[in-house]
Amino acid sequence: MSKGMNYFVCALAALTITGCATTVKRTEPDKVVDLSGRWNDSDAQMTAQAMLKDCLSRPWSDAFNAANKRAPVVIVGTVINRSSEHINTKVFTTELESNLINSGKVRFVADKETRGEIREERLEQAANSAAATVKPMKQETGADFMLQGSINAVKDEAKGKYAIYYQINLELVDMTTHEKAWIGQKEIKKIVNKNAYSL
């Protein structure tokens, strides 16, 4: 093999190794990182904070408190992903739950999945635990309101650039009357420029 060919092979090998290398950089969990333009954890956090700040500033909470002499009890229901993306809505609903609990303005009960696991544990206690430590059945706190909603998305693409528009809708529904106590909407729009090497 000629000297020139040796240089070419070595250079090609170096490029191949460099191109396949993986680098990892740690960052703060609350730092906004947007690599693809798709829905991500930052969108979930910022949307939950903004929407619940609006929700809890509206009259429904104070009106309930005045009428019932206690804070309202809220449960987070289903948030439906109506976009074409794979979105883990559990991340979003967990953010909603966290903001509700930390607000101090409402009481909060566990979701359906969590309640099911706790009920199973109570049955196990009744069958196997010391009587003095068994937690009684039918003592759960019922929710006064359910928060539920949807995530919708529209994508428009042309010539290496695309825009993604997200619309997040939430509704707070009275569990007794089915009246809607609050309706909120949050919009997010992202412009993404794709380079020639993007996947």
SULSUL-V380402 format. One record per residue. N is the residue number from 1. SS is DSSP state (2 for helix, 1 for strand, 0 for the rest). BURIAL is + if it has 24 or more other ideal C-beta (glycine too) atoms within 12 Angstrom, else -. Layout:
BEGIN
N&SS&BURIAL ; N&SS&BURIAL
END
This chain:
BEGIN
1&0&- ; 2&0&- ; 3&2&- ; 4&2&- ; 5&2&- ; 6&2&- ; 7&2&- ; 8&2&- ; 9&2&- ; 10&2&- ; 11&2&- ; 12&2&- ; 13&2&- ; 14&2&- ; 15&2&- ; 16&2&- ; 17&2&- ; 18&2&- ; 19&2&- ; 20&2&- ; 21&0&- ; 22&0&- ; 23&0&- ; 24&0&- ; 25&0&- ; 26&0&- ; 27&0&- ; 28&0&- ; 29&0&- ; 30&0&- ; 31&0&- ; 32&0&- ; 33&0&- ; 34&0&- ; 35&0&- ; 36&0&- ; 37&0&+ ; 38&0&+ ; 39&0&+ ; 40&0&+ ; 41&2&+ ; 42&2&+ ; 43&2&+ ; 44&2&+ ; 45&2&+ ; 46&2&+ ; 47&2&+ ; 48&2&+ ; 49&2&+ ; 50&2&+ ; 51&2&+ ; 52&2&+ ; 53&2&- ; 54&2&- ; 55&2&+ ; 56&2&+ ; 57&0&- ; 58&0&- ; 59&2&- ; 60&2&+ ; 61&2&+ ; 62&2&- ; 63&2&- ; 64&2&+ ; 65&2&- ; 66&2&- ; 67&2&- ; 68&2&- ; 69&0&- ; 70&0&- ; 71&0&+ ; 72&0&+ ; 73&1&+ ; 74&1&+ ; 75&1&+ ; 76&1&+ ; 77&1&+ ; 78&1&+ ; 79&1&+ ; 80&1&- ; 81&1&+ ; 82&0&- ; 83&0&+ ; 84&0&- ; 85&0&- ; 86&0&- ; 87&0&+ ; 88&0&- ; 89&2&+ ; 90&2&- ; 91&2&+ ; 92&2&+ ; 93&2&+ ; 94&2&- ; 95&2&+ ; 96&2&+ ; 97&2&+ ; 98&2&- ; 99&2&+ ; 100&2&+ ; 101&2&+ ; 102&2&- ; 103&2&+ ; 104&0&- ; 105&0&+ ; 106&0&+ ; 107&1&+ ; 108&1&+ ; 109&0&+ ; 110&0&+ ; 111&0&+ ; 112&2&- ; 113&2&- ; 114&2&- ; 115&2&- ; 116&2&- ; 117&2&- ; 118&2&- ; 119&2&- ; 120&2&- ; 121&2&- ; 122&2&- ; 123&2&- ; 124&2&- ; 125&2&- ; 126&2&- ; 127&2&- ; 128&2&- ; 129&0&- ; 130&0&- ; 131&2&- ; 132&2&- ; 133&2&- ; 134&0&- ; 135&0&- ; 136&0&- ; 137&0&- ; 138&0&- ; 139&0&- ; 140&0&- ; 141&0&- ; 142&0&- ; 143&0&+ ; 144&0&+ ; 145&1&+ ; 146&1&+ ; 147&1&+ ; 148&1&+ ; 149&1&+ ; 150&1&+ ; 151&1&+ ; 152&1&+ ; 153&1&+ ; 154&1&- ; 155&1&- ; 156&1&- ; 157&1&- ; 158&1&- ; 159&0&- ; 160&0&- ; 161&1&- ; 162&1&- ; 163&1&- ; 164&1&+ ; 165&1&- ; 166&1&+ ; 167&1&- ; 168&1&+ ; 169&1&+ ; 170&1&+ ; 171&1&+ ; 172&1&+ ; 173&1&+ ; 174&1&- ; 175&0&+ ; 176&0&- ; 177&0&- ; 178&0&- ; 179&0&- ; 180&1&- ; 181&1&+ ; 182&1&+ ; 183&1&- ; 184&1&+ ; 185&1&- ; 186&1&+ ; 187&1&- ; 188&1&+ ; 189&1&- ; 190&1&+ ; 191&1&- ; 192&1&- ; 193&1&- ; 194&0&- ; 195&0&- ; 196&0&- ; 197&0&- ; 198&0&- ; 199&0&-
END
